[in-house]
Amino acid sequence: MLTRRRTVVVVGFLFLVLITQSPLGLARADGQVASHVVIKHHELFVQIVPEQHLLIAKDRLTLEGPPLPIRLFLAPTLQIDHMTVVQKSAGTAVPIYDLPFVREHGPAPESAQQITLPAGVLPAGPVTLEVQYHGPIDDPPRDPRHLRFVTPSETSGHIGPEGVYVSSESRWYPDVPESLSTYTLLVAVPSGWTAVTQGKASESRPCPPGLCVNDQMVLTEWIVTEPSESITLVANRFVTKGRDWTALTGQRIQLAAYLFPDDAHLADEYLDATARYLEAYIPLLGPYPFAKFAVVENFFASGLGMPSFTLLGSGVIKRHYVQPYALGHEIVHSWIGNEVFNRIDRGNWVEGLTTYLANYYWHELAGEPMQARAQRRLMAQGYNLHVPPERDYPVEQFRQKQDERDNAIGYQKSAMLFHALRQEVGDAPFWRGLKTLVAQYRGRHAEWRDLELVFAEASGQDLRWFFAQWVEQAGAPQVSVSGAVARPVAGPRGQSFQLEAMIVQLDKPFRFALPLLIRMEGDRQQLITVPVRELREQIALTVPARPVAVELDPDFTAFRRIARQSLPPGLNHYVTDPRRTVLTAFTDPPDHPSPFRDLVVRIAAQDAQKPLGERATIAALAHGGLLPQDGSVLLLGGPEFRAQIQRILAKHCGGHMALTEKGATVMGQAHEGPGLALLASCHRADRPGSVVTVLYGATPEAVAKVAPLLFFYGWQSVFVFHDGAVATRDEWPRASDRTEVRLDVSNSIR
């Protein structure tokens, strides 16, 4: 889902800022010139005391650069014990002198202490600065604020009896923005605990007497030889299972699973899936960049990709999180984001490319065309529902996912951008360019402009127009077909037809390839692809039978704006409608509220954070089943209102589904039983673009098992649940972008 980046300054944790007042610069590993000191290596000794939320640490930083002033900002929860300049001599570290520093209140967040080392205190050139510090890190994870959007629990870092998680956002060790450092990390944790981080580990051993805060600690050394933007440390009471694995290329990789005791039996499932994804992506992206890949279980909700491991919340571990959009996505981040880096403030291309390779392209690799089409459809739906034109922005402005709009632009539109690029340059140049990108920028930062140059060279094409259109400007093509007319053509092989039509773009012209499906009499059809360049493009072609209709891009191959009523209906139509109503069609038992009531309370609480005009109206279903005049409707009901609900379904869903005395029928299939629950969305017959969504349960118990996760089922038209598990899901046949063809026999062509 995410790669951890240094973007959030968190009060309460130590971070180091080196500020240059000199015009001098130095060459960095990526060939660019740095105007400040960089940290080349961290040698960390860290002790973790979970019961006290305590971190005790010593970091020896190898610095390179001219003499510069150094400012450290230290919040009250952490304390610097001392700082020393260290000179390495004869293989040993010899302290030269303790550094003088001044404490004062400065322009740091929340009036944190500012500790200043004057310019010239450190000698020029490579130097080792030893910083010893200690203090609590205690920001307990909080539940995400979203009803319908997957984000990690919110924490800047936490050390406690339930687990340890400290990342770049925790600022738990001194660092400098944009430093690409290597690390040696010696970690001491209580006996029975295991620490996990990036790189390769030694065997754990008891802490020697006098070295640690108590004798009941164990030490593990981790070595990170690949430059990295940051380092994340986790620890818990894990059951560990490893596997030596060799790829078909001959590369040897250590696979590992660090799971809680209750989930240890899932280790082989995750190890098998890891091997499957590595085997698929190594040929596409080049050698796997690390010595290991580990699946690590987390004590709070998360889906994070770090160099050489992924950190997954316990809830998703239990749900077999091995799908391509899940574990596969995290593994692709090993190359894209954790080997080749991007500067967040200059555009985040990493998430779009990772989404394309994992969430989408895996299905092409696996020979699953229908699943590949479903992913293209989901990407189109996400953008069209969550990004109205007035809230759109260019892909190059995407930084991180904060809401559904960011997800639709930075992940989904960006992924389809790479699909369009592959179509534009061809398969061989695209994959050649991708492999070149990874090899050329390994251990370095790459930006959108760098991607343009790499793919232009790989394809031999000038791609300036492509990146200007898809990366630097907002929007997507909004296209229609008009004036479709067919004329009979007499020929030596019998009659055929000439079809003429006008392709019309609204607002501004995009350059792209548009698939058209020509439907003809006798259930014949022909798929053509038209290169579109201008606001109006005339097309003419000869087809072997009378054409009756032209459909725009039935397989969602071209990324474009699509009218809401032309997309398969789903709960997300309701979510994104500016006018929404929740209709209640249930009764509360006298002893406890209905699970429908709990859902209504959650919706009201979520909407309370929005402006008054954006909140949903909550009302009881009116007698006769009348719907509000405008907008989308979420109808919550049970068997006592079955007849009224069925009348609404019959009007707006047609013959797709119906409620019965025993349960429901969906697409002709009967579903029955006390554990039955149904979530179905249909376009409002009287209000194009709006939907009627019904959550129906045979019993309160059936509803209670579905309601907590209701808003995660937003993309299909219908879900049938049995005892909380999805028994079937489907989408109704969509109302396609279809233009009828007029037959003109007055001007037959001979």
Residue, then its C-alpha position, 0 to 999 in steps of 0.5 A: m500500500l505505502t512506502r514510508r517516507r520522511t515527510v512528517v515532523v513529529v513533536g516528541f522525537l529527535f531529529l537532526v537538521l544540518i543547515t548550510q551557510s556556505p556556497l560549498g557543495l559536494a558530489r553525492a552518489d547520484g551524481q548531483v551536488a549536495s549543498h549541505v552535509v550528508i550522513k553516509h552511515h549510521e552505527l546504532f546501538v538501541q535498547i528497547v524497554p517496552e514496559q517503560h516505552l523507553l528507547i536508549a540509543k547511541d548513534r555514530l554518524t559518518l558525516e561528509g561535507p564542509p564545516l557547517p552549523i548544526r542544529l538539533f531540535l529535541a522535544p521534551t520526551l527525548q534527552i541528549d546525554h552527550m555528543t562527541v566527535v570520534q576519530k577512528s584510529a587503529g580500528t578503534a573509536v577514540p573520542i576527541y572531545d565533547l561538543p559544546f552546545v547551547r540550549e534555548h527555545g527556538p522556532a521549533p514545533e511546540s517550543a521544543q528545545q533547540i540545541t545548536l553547535p556553532a559553525g566550525v565546531l566539526p572539522a571539515g571532511p569525513v567525521t564521526l559524530e557520536v550522539q547518545y540519547h534516551g527517552p520515551i516514544d509513546d504515541p499509541p496507534r489510533d483507528p483510521r478516521h475513514l469509514r470506507f478508505v483503507t489507511p494504516s492506524e495513525t501513529s508517529g511511533h510507539i514502544g509498549p508491551e503490545g509491540v514496537y514500531v518506530s519509523s522515519e516519522s518517529r525521528w528516533y535517530p538523527d537524520v538529514p533530509e535526502s541522505l541515502s545512508t547505510y546502517t549497522l544496527l545493534v538492537a537489544v530487546p527483552s528475552g522472548w522478543t524479536a527485533v526486525t528491520q531492514g537488511k540482514a541479521s546475525e544470530s540473536r545472543p544474550c546481552p553481555p553483562g553490563l552492556c544492557v540495562n538488564d541481563q534479561m535482554v537479547l542482542t541482534e545485529w542488522i547490517v544494511t549495505e544498500p543505501s536507504e532513505s530511512i530505517t524502520l524498527v519493529a519488535n514483538r513476540f514473534v514466531t519466526k519461520g525462514r526458507d532459503w529460496t533460489a530464483l530461476t535466475g540463480q539468485r538466492i534470497q532468504l524468505a522469512a515470516y515473523l508472525f504472532p503465535d496465533d497466526a504462525h500456521l499461516a507462515d508457509e502460505y505467505l512464504d509460498a506467495t512471496a516466492r511466486y511474486l519474486e519469480a514473476y517480477i525478477p525477470l521484469l525488474g532485474p535482480y531482487p535488491f536485498a538479501k531477504f524478504a520478510v512478512v512481519e505481523n504488526f500489532f496495529a492496522s498497517g500495510l507498509g512496504m520497507p526495504s526487504f520487509t513488509l509490515l502487515g496488520s494482524g487483521v489482514i494477516k488473518r485474512h490471507y493477504v496474499q493477493p497481487y494488490a496486497l502482498g504482490h504490491e509490497i514486493v514490487h515496492s522492493w524495486i520501485g520505491n525502496e531501491v529506486f527512490n523518489r522525492i515526494d516533494r517533486g511528485n510521487w510516481v512510485e505508487g502509480l507504477t507499483t499499482y500498475l505492475a502489481n494490482y493490474y499487470w499481474h493478471e496479464l502475467a497470470g493469463e487472467p484477462m477478465q481480472a485484468r479488465a476488472q482492474r481497469r474498470l476499477m481504476a476508471q470508476g475510482y477516478n470518475l467517482h472520486v475526482p469530479p472535474e472541479r477537484d482534479y489536479p495533475v498527477e505530478q502534484f500527487r504526494q501521498k494518499q490522504d483521501e479517495r481523491d488522492n488514491a484515484i489520481g496518484y494510484q489509479k490514474s497514474a497506473m493507467l498512465f503507464h498502461a497508456l505509455r506501454q500502448e504508445v511505445g510498444d511492449a518491448p521498449f516499455w519493458r526495456g525502459l522499465k529495466t533500465l530505470v531500475a538499473q540506472y537509478r538504483g540507490r538514487h532518486a528519480e523524478w518524472r522527468d527522469l522517467e520521460l528520458v529513460f522511456a524516450e531513449a528506450s523507444g526512440q520516440d519524443l515523449r514530451w507530449f505524452f508526459a505533458q498531457w498525462v503528468e503535467q495537466a489535469g483531466a482525462p478525455q471526455v469523448s462521445v460518438s455522434g452522427a453515426v450513419a451506415r450506407p449499403v455498399a454493393g460489391p462483387r462479394g455481396q453487400s457490405f456497409q460503410l459506417e461514418a461517425m464523428i468522435v467528439q471531445l469536450d473541453k480540450p483535445f487529448r491525444f490517445a487511442l480509443p477502442l470502438l466496438i461496432r455491433m452488427e446484425g446477426d450478433r456480429q461485432q468488430l473491435i477497432t482502435v482509432p487514434v484520436r488527436e483533435l476535438r472532432e475526428q471523422i471516421a469511416l470504415t467498411v463493415p461486413a454487416r449492417p451496423v446497429a450501434v457503436e460502443l465506446d471502449p467496452d473493456f476500459t482500455a483508454f483512461r477517460r471521463i465516463a458519465r456516472q450513469s454509464l458506470p456499473p452501479g455500486l455503493n461508491h456511487y452513493v458515497t460520492d453523490p453530493r446529495r445522499t439520503v439514508l432511509t431506515a426500514f427496520t425496528d429496534p428490538p426493546d433490549h438492544p439497538s439493531p445493528f442497522r442503528d449502529l451503522v446509522v450512528r457511524i454514518a452520522a458521526q462521519d458526516a458530522q466532520k463535513p460541512l452541513g451541506e455535504r451531510a447525508t439526510i437520515a429519515a425513515l422509509a416513507h409509506g409506499g416506498l417513495l424515495p427522495q426527489d434527488g440524489s442517491v439513497l442507502l436503504l437499510g432494512g430487514p424482513e419486516f419491510r420486505a414488501q416495500i423494499q421489493r417494490i423499490l428494487a423492482k422499479h430500479c433494478g428490473g429483473h436483476m434481483a428480487l427479495t423472496e419469503k425465503g431470501a433473495t434471487v440474484m441473476g436467477q440464483a436463489h439464496e436463503g438462510p438466516g445468515l443471508a445478507l445482501l448489498a445491492s446497488c442499482h441506478r435510479a431509473d428516475r435520476p441519472g447518475s444516482v443510485v439506490t443501494v439496499l443493505y438487507g439482512a434476513t436476521p440482525e445477526a446476519v447484518a451485524k457481521v456485514a455492517p462494520l465493513l460495509f463501506f469496503y464493498g463499494w465497487q461491485s453492484v451486488f454482494v451476497f453474504h452468508d454469515g458475514a462471508v462473501a458468497t458471490r459478487d457481481e456487477w450488473p450489465r453496464a449501461s454502455d456508452r452506446t450510440e445507435v447507427r442510423l441506416d441511410v439507404s438513399n445514398s447507397i454506395r456502388 
